Amino acid sequence: MHHSFFFDGNEKRIGWGIQSYESKIEQVREHHNIYLNKVTKEQSKLMALHVGLFWGIGKFIIKNEDRFKVMVDSKSMMNYLTKEEIPIDYFLKTRIHFIDHLINQRKLKIHYELISPEENYVSKSI
């Protein structure tokens, strides 16, 4: 696995980073008005993962059938992404559906890895 994908979000912005042995890329975006101060931290994190994956594919950093680690800094988020738990929140459910669809469509091989919040370098930028 040559890429590690980091992501985070809060009420105001989302961010993601893609790290490899050779490089480290990071992006931060302000929420659009419809989401600004209206989403939870978990909702924002999933938005960051979804948008970041889309961005990485669009920039040809993530290619079809790539293998990479998604670094998750929350146990509940890890449970949702690995299907150990199904979120009650409709927004989270639909966002996970979109993420899964993108992963399946591009035939990505994802390994989710639980990390501590301190290890998530993207968090410092948002």
CYANA upper distance limits for C-alpha pairs under 8 A (distance plus 0.5 A):
  1 MET  CA     67 ARG  CA      5.85
  1 MET  CA     68 PHE  CA      5.42
  1 MET  CA     69 LYS  CA      7.39
  2 HIS  CA     20 SER  CA      6.10
  2 HIS  CA     21 TYR  CA      7.46
  2 HIS  CA     67 ARG  CA      7.70
  2 HIS  CA     68 PHE  CA      6.70
  3 HIS  CA     18 ILE  CA      6.95
  3 HIS  CA     19 GLN  CA      6.05
  3 HIS  CA     20 SER  CA      5.19
  3 HIS  CA     21 TYR  CA      8.30
  3 HIS  CA     67 ARG  CA      7.91
  3 HIS  CA     68 PHE  CA      5.38
  3 HIS  CA     69 LYS  CA      6.87
  4 SER  CA     18 ILE  CA      6.22
  4 SER  CA     19 GLN  CA      5.62
  4 SER  CA     20 SER  CA      6.88
  4 SER  CA     68 PHE  CA      6.23
  4 SER  CA     69 LYS  CA      5.20
  4 SER  CA     70 VAL  CA      6.38
  4 SER  CA     71 MET  CA      7.21
  5 PHE  CA     16 TRP  CA      7.73
  5 PHE  CA     17 GLY  CA      6.29
  5 PHE  CA     18 ILE  CA      5.15
  5 PHE  CA     19 GLN  CA      6.94
  5 PHE  CA     68 PHE  CA      7.76
  5 PHE  CA     69 LYS  CA      6.54
  5 PHE  CA     70 VAL  CA      5.22
  5 PHE  CA     71 MET  CA      6.38
  6 PHE  CA     16 TRP  CA      5.91
  6 PHE  CA     17 GLY  CA      5.49
  6 PHE  CA     18 ILE  CA      6.82
  6 PHE  CA     19 GLN  CA      8.45
  6 PHE  CA     70 VAL  CA      6.78
  6 PHE  CA     71 MET  CA      5.72
  6 PHE  CA     72 VAL  CA      7.70
  6 PHE  CA    120 ASN  CA      6.98
  6 PHE  CA    121 TYR  CA      8.00
  6 PHE  CA    122 VAL  CA      6.98
  7 PHE  CA     14 ILE  CA      8.21
  7 PHE  CA     15 GLY  CA      6.16
  7 PHE  CA     16 TRP  CA      4.58
  7 PHE  CA     17 GLY  CA      6.80
  7 PHE  CA     45 LYS  CA      7.10
  7 PHE  CA     48 ALA  CA      6.32
  7 PHE  CA     49 LEU  CA      6.26
  7 PHE  CA     52 GLY  CA      8.08
  7 PHE  CA     71 MET  CA      7.98
  7 PHE  CA     72 VAL  CA      8.11
  7 PHE  CA    120 ASN  CA      8.07
  7 PHE  CA    122 VAL  CA      6.66
  7 PHE  CA    123 SER  CA      8.12
  8 ASP  CA     14 ILE  CA      6.45
  8 ASP  CA     15 GLY  CA      5.94
  8 ASP  CA     16 TRP  CA      6.89
  8 ASP  CA     44 SER  CA      7.78
  8 ASP  CA     45 LYS  CA      5.24
  8 ASP  CA     46 LEU  CA      8.45
  8 ASP  CA     48 ALA  CA      6.54
  8 ASP  CA     49 LEU  CA      8.11
  8 ASP  CA    122 VAL  CA      6.89
  8 ASP  CA    123 SER  CA      6.34
  8 ASP  CA    126 ILE  CA      8.17
  9 GLY  CA     13 ARG  CA      6.26
  9 GLY  CA     14 ILE  CA      4.63
  9 GLY  CA     15 GLY  CA      6.58
  9 GLY  CA     41 LYS  CA      6.54
  9 GLY  CA     42 GLU  CA      8.11
  9 GLY  CA     44 SER  CA      5.18
  9 GLY  CA     45 LYS  CA      4.94
  9 GLY  CA     46 LEU  CA      8.40
  9 GLY  CA     47 MET  CA      8.15
  9 GLY  CA     48 ALA  CA      6.68
  9 GLY  CA    123 SER  CA      8.12
  9 GLY  CA    126 ILE  CA      7.46
 10 ASN  CA     14 ILE  CA      6.95
 10 ASN  CA     39 VAL  CA      8.31
 10 ASN  CA     40 THR  CA      7.46
 10 ASN  CA     41 LYS  CA      5.24
 10 ASN  CA     42 GLU  CA      8.45
 10 ASN  CA     44 SER  CA      6.09
 10 ASN  CA     45 LYS  CA      7.58
 10 ASN  CA    126 ILE  CA      8.05
 11 GLU  CA     31 HIS  CA      8.34
 11 GLU  CA     35 TYR  CA      8.32
 11 GLU  CA     36 LEU  CA      6.59
 11 GLU  CA     37 ASN  CA      5.15
 11 GLU  CA     38 LYS  CA      7.16
 11 GLU  CA     39 VAL  CA      6.28
 11 GLU  CA     40 THR  CA      6.81
 11 GLU  CA     41 LYS  CA      6.80
 11 GLU  CA     44 SER  CA      7.36
 12 LYS  CA     30 GLU  CA      6.58
 12 LYS  CA     31 HIS  CA      6.17
 12 LYS  CA     36 LEU  CA      5.88
 12 LYS  CA     37 ASN  CA      6.36
 13 ARG  CA     28 VAL  CA      7.51
 13 ARG  CA     29 ARG  CA      6.08
 13 ARG  CA     30 GLU  CA      4.76
 13 ARG  CA     31 HIS  CA      5.46
 13 ARG  CA     36 LEU  CA      8.23
 13 ARG  CA     44 SER  CA      8.13
 13 ARG  CA    126 ILE  CA      6.83
 14 ILE  CA     28 VAL  CA      6.26
 14 ILE  CA     29 ARG  CA      5.93
 14 ILE  CA     30 GLU  CA      6.96
 14 ILE  CA     31 HIS  CA      7.37
 14 ILE  CA     44 SER  CA      6.93
 14 ILE  CA     45 LYS  CA      7.43
 14 ILE  CA     47 MET  CA      7.74
 14 ILE  CA     48 ALA  CA      5.64
 14 ILE  CA    126 ILE  CA      7.17
 15 GLY  CA     26 GLU  CA      7.82
 15 GLY  CA     27 GLN  CA      6.02
 15 GLY  CA     28 VAL  CA      4.68
 15 GLY  CA     29 ARG  CA      6.72
 15 GLY  CA     48 ALA  CA      6.21
 15 GLY  CA     52 GLY  CA      8.04
 15 GLY  CA    122 VAL  CA      6.74
 15 GLY  CA    123 SER  CA      8.12
 15 GLY  CA    125 SER  CA      8.02
 15 GLY  CA    126 ILE  CA      6.91
 16 TRP  CA     26 GLU  CA      6.29
 16 TRP  CA     27 GLN  CA      6.04
 16 TRP  CA     28 VAL  CA      7.17
 16 TRP  CA     48 ALA  CA      6.73
 16 TRP  CA     49 LEU  CA      7.51
 16 TRP  CA     52 GLY  CA      6.18
 16 TRP  CA    122 VAL  CA      6.53
 17 GLY  CA     24 LYS  CA      7.51
 17 GLY  CA     25 ILE  CA      5.85
 17 GLY  CA     26 GLU  CA      4.63
 17 GLY  CA     27 GLN  CA      6.76
 17 GLY  CA     52 GLY  CA      8.22
 17 GLY  CA    122 VAL  CA      6.77
 18 ILE  CA     24 LYS  CA      6.35
 18 ILE  CA     25 ILE  CA      5.78
 18 ILE  CA     26 GLU  CA      7.06
 18 ILE  CA     56 GLY  CA      8.49
 19 GLN  CA     23 SER  CA      6.37
 19 GLN  CA     24 LYS  CA      4.81
 19 GLN  CA     25 ILE  CA      6.82
 20 SER  CA     24 LYS  CA      6.79
 26 GLU  CA    122 VAL  CA      7.63
 28 VAL  CA    125 SER  CA      7.75
 28 VAL  CA    126 ILE  CA      7.24
 30 GLU  CA     36 LEU  CA      8.44
 31 HIS  CA     35 TYR  CA      6.28
 31 HIS  CA     36 LEU  CA      5.66
 32 HIS  CA     36 LEU  CA      6.47
 34 ILE  CA     38 LYS  CA      7.95
 35 TYR  CA     39 VAL  CA      6.33
 39 VAL  CA     43 GLN  CA      6.35
 39 VAL  CA     44 SER  CA      6.67
 40 THR  CA     44 SER  CA      6.61
 41 LYS  CA     45 LYS  CA      6.59
 42 GLU  CA     46 LEU  CA      6.87
 42 GLU  CA     77 MET  CA      7.76
 42 GLU  CA     92 LEU  CA      8.29
 43 GLN  CA     47 MET  CA      6.77
 43 GLN  CA     91 PHE  CA      7.45
 43 GLN  CA     92 LEU  CA      6.46
 44 SER  CA     48 ALA  CA      6.70
 45 LYS  CA     49 LEU  CA      6.85
 46 LEU  CA     50 HIS  CA      6.62
 46 LEU  CA     92 LEU  CA      7.67
 46 LEU  CA     95 ARG  CA      7.03
 46 LEU  CA     96 ILE  CA      7.79
 47 MET  CA     51 VAL  CA      6.46
 47 MET  CA     95 ARG  CA      7.54
 48 ALA  CA     52 GLY  CA      6.13
 49 LEU  CA     53 LEU  CA      6.53
 49 LEU  CA     99 ILE  CA      8.18
 50 HIS  CA     54 PHE  CA      6.83
 50 HIS  CA     95 ARG  CA      7.80
 50 HIS  CA     98 PHE  CA      7.82
 50 HIS  CA     99 ILE  CA      6.05
 51 VAL  CA     55 TRP  CA      6.52
 52 GLY  CA     56 GLY  CA      6.48
 53 LEU  CA     57 ILE  CA      6.68
 53 LEU  CA     62 ILE  CA      8.16
 54 PHE  CA     58 GLY  CA      6.60
 54 PHE  CA    102 LEU  CA      8.44
 55 TRP  CA     59 LYS  CA      6.59
 56 GLY  CA     60 PHE  CA      6.67
 56 GLY  CA     61 ILE  CA      5.62
 56 GLY  CA     62 ILE  CA      5.67
 57 ILE  CA     61 ILE  CA      6.51
 57 ILE  CA     62 ILE  CA      5.22
 57 ILE  CA     63 LYS  CA      6.61
 58 GLY  CA     62 ILE  CA      8.49
 62 ILE  CA     66 ASP  CA      6.96
 63 LYS  CA    106 ARG  CA      8.13
 64 ASN  CA    106 ARG  CA      5.30
 64 ASN  CA    107 LYS  CA      6.47
 64 ASN  CA    108 LEU  CA      6.74
 65 GLU  CA    106 ARG  CA      6.68
 65 GLU  CA    107 LYS  CA      5.21
 65 GLU  CA    108 LEU  CA      5.00
 65 GLU  CA    109 LYS  CA      6.91
 66 ASP  CA    107 LYS  CA      8.08
 66 ASP  CA    108 LEU  CA      5.69
 66 ASP  CA    109 LYS  CA      6.58
 67 ARG  CA    108 LEU  CA      6.56
 67 ARG  CA    109 LYS  CA      5.00
 67 ARG  CA    110 ILE  CA      6.39
 67 ARG  CA    111 HIS  CA      8.36
 68 PHE  CA    108 LEU  CA      8.49
 68 PHE  CA    109 LYS  CA      7.02
 68 PHE  CA    110 ILE  CA      5.91
 68 PHE  CA    111 HIS  CA      6.85
 69 LYS  CA    110 ILE  CA      6.30
 69 LYS  CA    111 HIS  CA      5.24
 69 LYS  CA    112 TYR  CA      6.20
 69 LYS  CA    113 GLU  CA      7.06
 70 VAL  CA    110 ILE  CA      7.26
 70 VAL  CA    111 HIS  CA      6.65
 70 VAL  CA    112 TYR  CA      5.33
 70 VAL  CA    113 GLU  CA      6.59
 71 MET  CA    112 TYR  CA      6.62
 71 MET  CA    113 GLU  CA      5.52
 71 MET  CA    114 LEU  CA      6.55
 71 MET  CA    115 ILE  CA      6.77
 71 MET  CA    120 ASN  CA      8.15
 72 VAL  CA     77 MET  CA      7.50
 72 VAL  CA     78 MET  CA      6.62
 72 VAL  CA    112 TYR  CA      7.26
 72 VAL  CA    113 GLU  CA      6.40
 72 VAL  CA    114 LEU  CA      5.39
 72 VAL  CA    115 ILE  CA      6.32
 73 ASP  CA     77 MET  CA      8.25
 73 ASP  CA     78 MET  CA      8.33
 73 ASP  CA    114 LEU  CA      6.28
 73 ASP  CA    115 ILE  CA      5.37
 73 ASP  CA    116 SER  CA      5.72
 73 ASP  CA    117 PRO  CA      5.50
 73 ASP  CA    119 GLU  CA      8.41
 73 ASP  CA    120 ASN  CA      7.33
 74 SER  CA     78 MET  CA      6.64
 74 SER  CA    114 LEU  CA      7.62
 74 SER  CA    115 ILE  CA      8.15
 74 SER  CA    116 SER  CA      8.08
 74 SER  CA    117 PRO  CA      7.93
 75 LYS  CA     79 ASN  CA      6.68
 75 LYS  CA    114 LEU  CA      7.64
 76 SER  CA     80 TYR  CA      6.81
 76 SER  CA     85 GLU  CA      8.47
 77 MET  CA     81 LEU  CA      6.68
 78 MET  CA     82 THR  CA      6.56
 78 MET  CA    112 TYR  CA      7.79
 78 MET  CA    113 GLU  CA      8.46
 78 MET  CA    114 LEU  CA      7.29
 79 ASN  CA     83 LYS  CA      6.40
 79 ASN  CA     84 GLU  CA      5.33
 79 ASN  CA     85 GLU  CA      5.73
 79 ASN  CA     86 ILE  CA      8.42
 80 TYR  CA     84 GLU  CA      6.70
 80 TYR  CA     85 GLU  CA      5.62
 80 TYR  CA     86 ILE  CA      6.27
 80 TYR  CA     87 PRO  CA      6.98
 80 TYR  CA     96 ILE  CA      8.35
 81 LEU  CA     96 ILE  CA      7.53
 81 LEU  CA    112 TYR  CA      8.37
 82 THR  CA    112 TYR  CA      8.02
 86 ILE  CA     93 LYS  CA      7.92
 87 PRO  CA     92 LEU  CA      6.93
 87 PRO  CA     93 LYS  CA      6.59
 88 ILE  CA     92 LEU  CA      8.31
 88 ILE  CA     93 LYS  CA      7.93
 89 ASP  CA     93 LYS  CA      6.86
 90 TYR  CA     94 THR  CA      6.67
 91 PHE  CA     95 ARG  CA      6.62
 92 LEU  CA     96 ILE  CA      6.59
 93 LYS  CA     97 HIS  CA      6.73
 94 THR  CA     98 PHE  CA      6.80
 95 ARG  CA     99 ILE  CA      6.73
 96 ILE  CA    100 ASP  CA      6.54
 97 HIS  CA    101 HIS  CA      6.57
 98 PHE  CA    102 LEU  CA      6.72
 99 ILE  CA    103 ILE  CA      6.72
100 ASP  CA    104 ASN  CA      6.56
101 HIS  CA    105 GLN  CA      6.37
102 LEU  CA    106 ARG  CA      6.64
103 ILE  CA    107 LYS  CA      6.32
103 ILE  CA    108 LEU  CA      5.64
103 ILE  CA    109 LYS  CA      8.22
103 ILE  CA    110 ILE  CA      8.43
104 ASN  CA    108 LEU  CA      6.98
115 ILE  CA    119 GLU  CA      6.76
115 ILE  CA    120 ASN  CA      7.86
116 SER  CA    120 ASN  CA      7.56
117 PRO  CA    123 SER  CA      8.21
120 ASN  CA    124 LYS  CA      8.35
121 TYR  CA    125 SER  CA      8.17
122 VAL  CA    126 ILE  CA      7.41
